[in-house]
Amino acid sequence: MTRATIAAEAARRRTFAIISHPDAGKTTLTEKLLLYGGAIRLAGSVRRKRAERHATSDWMAIERERGISVSTSVLQLDFRGLRLNLLDTPGHDDFSEDTYRTLAAADCAVMLLDAAKGVEPQTVKLFEVCRLRRLPIVTFINKMDRPGRDPLALLDEVEAVLGIPTTPAVWPVGAGDRFQGVYDRWAGHLLLFDRVDGGARRVPATVASLGGEGAAALPDDVRATLLHDLELLAGAGAPFERARFLAGELTPVFFGSALTNFGVEPFLERFVDLCPAARPRAAEGGVVAVDSRAFSGFVFKIQANMDPLHRDRIAFVRVCTGRFVRGMELRHARTGQAIAVNRLMRLRSRERTMIEDAYPGDIVGVWDPGFLRIGDTLYDGAPVRYEGIPRFSPEHFVRVSLRDPFRRKQLKRGLEQLSEEGAVQLFFDRGRLERDPVLGAVGRLQFDVVRHRLRSEYNVEAELEPLPFVAARWLGDLETDVADLERRTNATCLLDREGRPLLLFKSAFELRWVEERHPDLRLIAAVQPVRSDRDAAGAAS
């Protein structure tokens, strides 16, 4: 395989995540992108009637029951000769860790805003992660078919709150129940849509000029508002500059309604040209070019029991360089061991298709017998190790106990698996490892998911007793006398699965008091996984 061939395949890839506050319509937009991309013929719904389809990306039973996304879904489709890898992330902030991990695998992000609510708290948090990773961001303002805020006011809020200039690529024609389409500012024409009941199918669109019959047929006030807004944008709007966009310093803005499909097709057509192809990535020792002939990639997600009949475990790998071929022997950077990859899969939510190869930008599934961890690098050829994915300190804690003590083996297996996925963090009492374990999470809703999955996937009924802690920090110095520290600070110390001490605090005040009184302590809010199993054994001892 030549470098030119690898570079050409990488140039065809578009790998992006959709981020938003809960209920902004993220999963609905994902479903409609699949519809217009030709991957499905009929779009499903998050909150459906009895006869309607579920959303494709919501495959877990708890997602279908509650109408929310609790885990990132990978959806792949081909569109206009391009391979799209779409990452549908959880919007609820209780699952923000999963979203943070997923953004490490993306080359671009779609920031979805609710036209009535504008920039919401979770959107701000996720935007900051994108900014730190210097991800280009395209904004889609959704729900224009409902009563909402003035589009110009929404642009002002994005710039004021997020600190990023906006440049509208399209502009809405009407709003609420009078929303009729969009004006494509870059192409210079109107796109007027016909309403289709339910929004499950593609909607017909009419292309019209601003001064032609199509525009003349618009209600007088709608046409007057459109012309007024376009005149303001022409005089004061920021011009689109691709270099600034790719640097994360400018966001193109689209308007539409994912529910009714208005504006989705022009968004997709423009987005695949805006979204950058696979790009070079930073690794230990320097930047690695995508056209390198040697394969490399990293694990950003692990999911067990996607197929409940076979109790499988799939590692999601972002391909960074080279050609990934089924059956090739790879080196595992964390342990230095060689592993053979005999099952290489293309993913679409729960569905998987066996494939023979993959290229930079692709997201592929690898069958994992329990060897891989989130953040692991796999490579072929010269050693390479990509930056690890951090684990954030939990803010909520519960102690796990069993209703049926004879299910302890199943509980242990389930908790280990869920902690390796990143669904929850697993801790143990120092010096009393036989006691019931403690679970930590960034959001309380994660515990509901754990309880549900223990019951449905491992046949375990677990009791989760809340603990009175609200903050935690890892100790950076493993030589610290933990017992003496507990006496001096009134903190509680647990050990994580890799043997590292974690201090738990009952209030933010306690944490600040310890930081001020003990400046010599190195308290860490996020840690990288240990480098190898040997290191983990040393830490635990």
GIDAPE-V687345 format. One record per helix or strand of 2 or more residues. SS is the DSSP state (H for helix, E for strand). FROM is the first residue (numbers start at 0). TO is the last residue. Records with the same first field share a line. If there is no record, write none. Layout:
# GIDAPE-V687345
SS = FROM-TO ; FROM-TO
This chain:
# GIDAPE-V687345
H = 2-10 ; 25-35 ; 60-65 ; 92-102 ; 120-131 ; 150-161 ; 175-177 ; 196-198 ; 212-215 ; 219-235 ; 241-245 ; 263-273 ; 404-420 ; 444-457 ; 481-488 ; 507-516 ; 532-539
E = 12-19 ; 72-78 ; 81-87 ; 107-113 ; 135-141 ; 164-167 ; 169-172 ; 180-183 ; 188-192 ; 204-207 ; 249-254 ; 280-282 ; 285-287 ; 295-303 ; 312-320 ; 322-324 ; 328-331 ; 337-339 ; 343-347 ; 350-353 ; 356-358 ; 362-366 ; 376-378 ; 390-391 ; 395-401 ; 424-428 ; 437-440 ; 461-465 ; 470-474 ; 491-495 ; 500-504 ; 522-523 ; 525-526
